[in-house]
Amino acid sequence: MSIGEVKAALAEAHRMLDQGKITIEGIGAALEETAGLALATLHDSRRAEAESARQALAEAVREVESTLRTVNAATENISAYAKELG
């Protein structure tokens, strides 16, 4: 694989990560809206199922945030590597 081909592959990977990030951000926004409604509904509930639901929602939000951090790190690494190639 030539340097030019590596650069082209890196550019494509960067583009795909950007698209993925937009999708994940949309999922995060929908999750926040849904979680807000669910948490409002569960507000006064002390049932075990309600607590499980709260924990599941919090974990889902953490996973979206973690995924976005990973995508951002990958994008930064691609950019840094591409810059090193010149």
C-alpha positions as YAML, in Angstrom:
chain: A
units: angstrom
residues:
- id: 1
  name: MET
  ca: [0.00, 0.00, 0.00]
- id: 2
  name: SER
  ca: [1.42, 3.37, -1.01]
- id: 3
  name: ILE
  ca: [1.47, 6.48, 1.18]
- id: 4
  name: GLY
  ca: [-1.22, 7.97, -1.05]
- id: 5
  name: GLU
  ca: [-3.44, 4.94, -0.51]
- id: 6
  name: VAL
  ca: [-2.89, 5.10, 3.25]
- id: 7
  name: LYS
  ca: [-3.82, 8.79, 3.24]
- id: 8
  name: ALA
  ca: [-6.94, 8.04, 1.21]
- id: 9
  name: ALA
  ca: [-7.91, 5.26, 3.63]
- id: 10
  name: LEU
  ca: [-7.34, 7.57, 6.59]
- id: 11
  name: ALA
  ca: [-9.47, 10.27, 4.98]
- id: 12
  name: GLU
  ca: [-12.27, 7.76, 4.40]
- id: 13
  name: ALA
  ca: [-12.01, 6.51, 7.98]
- id: 14
  name: HIS
  ca: [-12.17, 10.10, 9.23]
- id: 15
  name: ARG
  ca: [-15.26, 10.76, 7.11]
- id: 16
  name: MET
  ca: [-16.95, 7.61, 8.38]
- id: 17
  name: LEU
  ca: [-16.14, 8.50, 11.99]
- id: 18
  name: ASP
  ca: [-17.67, 11.94, 11.43]
- id: 19
  name: GLN
  ca: [-20.84, 10.31, 10.11]
- id: 20
  name: GLY
  ca: [-20.88, 7.89, 13.02]
- id: 21
  name: LYS
  ca: [-20.45, 10.73, 15.48]
- id: 22
  name: ILE
  ca: [-23.44, 12.56, 14.03]
- id: 23
  name: THR
  ca: [-25.52, 9.39, 14.33]
- id: 24
  name: ILE
  ca: [-24.42, 8.73, 17.91]
- id: 25
  name: GLU
  ca: [-25.09, 12.34, 18.88]
- id: 26
  name: GLY
  ca: [-28.62, 11.94, 17.48]
- id: 27
  name: ILE
  ca: [-29.07, 8.77, 19.50]
- id: 28
  name: GLY
  ca: [-27.81, 10.61, 22.58]
- id: 29
  name: ALA
  ca: [-30.27, 13.45, 22.05]
- id: 30
  name: ALA
  ca: [-33.17, 11.02, 21.64]
- id: 31
  name: LEU
  ca: [-32.01, 9.09, 24.70]
- id: 32
  name: GLU
  ca: [-31.84, 12.26, 26.80]
- id: 33
  name: GLU
  ca: [-35.38, 13.19, 25.81]
- id: 34
  name: THR
  ca: [-36.67, 9.70, 26.48]
- id: 35
  name: ALA
  ca: [-34.78, 9.42, 29.75]
- id: 36
  name: GLY
  ca: [-36.18, 12.76, 30.89]
- id: 37
  name: LEU
  ca: [-39.72, 11.60, 30.25]
- id: 38
  name: ALA
  ca: [-39.12, 8.21, 31.86]
- id: 39
  name: LEU
  ca: [-37.46, 9.71, 34.93]
- id: 40
  name: ALA
  ca: [-40.30, 12.19, 35.33]
- id: 41
  name: THR
  ca: [-42.75, 9.29, 35.19]
- id: 42
  name: LEU
  ca: [-40.74, 7.29, 37.72]
- id: 43
  name: HIS
  ca: [-40.08, 10.29, 39.96]
- id: 44
  name: ASP
  ca: [-41.93, 9.17, 43.10]
- id: 45
  name: SER
  ca: [-41.75, 5.45, 42.54]
- id: 46
  name: ARG
  ca: [-39.84, 3.39, 45.08]
- id: 47
  name: ARG
  ca: [-40.43, 0.07, 43.34]
- id: 48
  name: ALA
  ca: [-37.42, -2.08, 42.47]
- id: 49
  name: GLU
  ca: [-38.38, -1.97, 38.79]
- id: 50
  name: ALA
  ca: [-38.28, 1.82, 38.85]
- id: 51
  name: GLU
  ca: [-34.82, 1.82, 40.37]
- id: 52
  name: SER
  ca: [-33.65, -0.72, 37.78]
- id: 53
  name: ALA
  ca: [-35.04, 1.50, 35.03]
- id: 54
  name: ARG
  ca: [-33.22, 4.54, 36.45]
- id: 55
  name: GLN
  ca: [-29.96, 2.62, 36.56]
- id: 56
  name: ALA
  ca: [-30.43, 1.31, 33.02]
- id: 57
  name: LEU
  ca: [-31.10, 4.81, 31.71]
- id: 58
  name: ALA
  ca: [-28.03, 6.19, 33.48]
- id: 59
  name: GLU
  ca: [-25.90, 3.36, 32.06]
- id: 60
  name: ALA
  ca: [-27.22, 4.01, 28.55]
- id: 61
  name: VAL
  ca: [-26.30, 7.69, 28.83]
- id: 62
  name: ARG
  ca: [-22.81, 6.75, 30.08]
- id: 63
  name: GLU
  ca: [-22.37, 4.36, 27.14]
- id: 64
  name: VAL
  ca: [-23.30, 7.03, 24.61]
- id: 65
  name: GLU
  ca: [-20.86, 9.46, 26.25]
- id: 66
  name: SER
  ca: [-18.13, 6.80, 26.31]
- id: 67
  name: THR
  ca: [-18.71, 5.96, 22.67]
- id: 68
  name: LEU
  ca: [-18.46, 9.63, 21.70]
- id: 69
  name: ARG
  ca: [-15.18, 9.94, 23.61]
- id: 70
  name: THR
  ca: [-13.85, 6.90, 21.75]
- id: 71
  name: VAL
  ca: [-14.91, 8.28, 18.38]
- id: 72
  name: ASN
  ca: [-13.32, 11.64, 19.19]
- id: 73
  name: ALA
  ca: [-10.07, 9.95, 20.24]
- id: 74
  name: ALA
  ca: [-10.03, 7.86, 17.07]
- id: 75
  name: THR
  ca: [-10.60, 10.95, 14.96]
- id: 76
  name: GLU
  ca: [-7.77, 12.78, 16.71]
- id: 77
  name: ASN
  ca: [-5.45, 9.80, 16.24]
- id: 78
  name: ILE
  ca: [-6.28, 9.56, 12.54]
- id: 79
  name: SER
  ca: [-5.61, 13.27, 12.12]
- id: 80
  name: ALA
  ca: [-2.31, 13.03, 13.97]
- id: 81
  name: TYR
  ca: [-1.18, 10.01, 11.96]
- id: 82
  name: ALA
  ca: [-2.18, 11.65, 8.67]
- id: 83
  name: LYS
  ca: [-0.24, 14.77, 9.66]
- id: 84
  name: GLU
  ca: [2.85, 12.65, 10.39]
- id: 85
  name: LEU
  ca: [2.60, 11.14, 6.90]
- id: 86
  name: GLY
  ca: [2.69, 14.64, 5.45]
...
